[in-house]
Amino acid sequence: MSLNAVAPLALLTPGSGAVNNAAPFSGAGAKTGLGPTGANFGKFLDQALQQVDGLQKNADAAGIALATGQAPDIHSVMIALDKASLAMSLTVEVRNKALAAYQELMQMQI
């Protein structure tokens, strides 16, 4: 069994470079807007969502193959379904955390 389903998590490890690409904050005169870091984060999210979508499609195909009798065994189908379920759960939790952080920022008084 490979761990390709959690490959996006490997990008968040300290030695991978994805976390280390962030530009340091340079104080009050810092440049605003989307710089290279913002664009990289957007690409990272897009790739992660595409991987989740791919896992969902694989799980759907495996379920159809099982229903039609074309699946070699039920184990591979269950693994595909669990991978898709875990990836979707992780995606929803990340979305919930990001939304909670946004709401907390909006409640801050200036």
N, C-alpha and C positions, 0 to 999 in steps of 0.2 A: 504494500500500500504506500503510495507516495503522499507527500504532504503539500501538494501543489495548491490545495484549497487555502492554505494559510500563507501562501507566498507573499501577499501584500503586507503581512505582519513583519516579514523579514526586512522590508524596506524601512521599518521604524526602529531597527536596532541601531545603537550608537555607531558602530563601525561601518554601516552600510553606505553612508554618504548622503542619504535622503534627509536625515535630521541635521547633518552638519552643513548643508548647503544654505541654511538660513543666514541672511545678512545680519550682522550685529546692529543693535539699536544705537544710533549716534546722538541721542539727546533731543533737545527741543527743535533743532533744525533738520530733523530726519525727513527724508523724502517720503511723500505719501503716494498712495495709488498702488496699482499692481506692478510690481517689479518682477524680476526673474523668479523670485521665491514664490510670489503669488501665482504666477503662471505654472510653475512646477507643481504647486499644491493642487491646482485645478486639474492638471494632467494626471496627477496621482489619484485623485478622486475619480476621475473619469475611467482610468484603467481598473481601479478597484471595483467600480460598479459594473464594468464590462465583464470582469471575472465572475462576479456574483451572478450576472445574467447568464453567462456561459454555464455555470454550475446548475442553475435552474433549468436551462434547456437540456442539459445532459440528464438531469433527474427525470424530466418529462419524457425524454426519449427512452430511458431505461424502464420507466413505468409502462409505457406503451409496448415496449418489447416484451415485458413480463406478461402483460395482458394478452398479447397475441401468441405467446408461446415461443418467441424468438430469443428470449434471454437465456444465456447458458446456465445461470444459477441465480437464486434469489439474493445471495450474499452481495454480489456486485450491485444489484439494484438497491438494496438497503443502504449500502455504503454511499452510493450516489445521492440517494434521498437525504441521508444524514448530513452529507457535505453541503448540500444545497440549503438545508434547514439551518445548519450552524452558520453558514455564510450570511443568510438573510437575517438571522438573529443578531449577529455581530453588526451588520449594517444598520439595523433599526436602533440598536443601542448607541452606536456612534452618532447617528442622527439625533437621538434624544439628548445626548450629552452636548452636542453642538447647539441644539435649540435651547437647552437650559442655560448654557453659557451666554448665548445671545440675549436671552430674556434678562439675565442677571446684569449684563452690560447696559441694557436699555433702562433698567431700574435705578442705575447709579445717578446720583445727583451731581451736577457740575458746579 
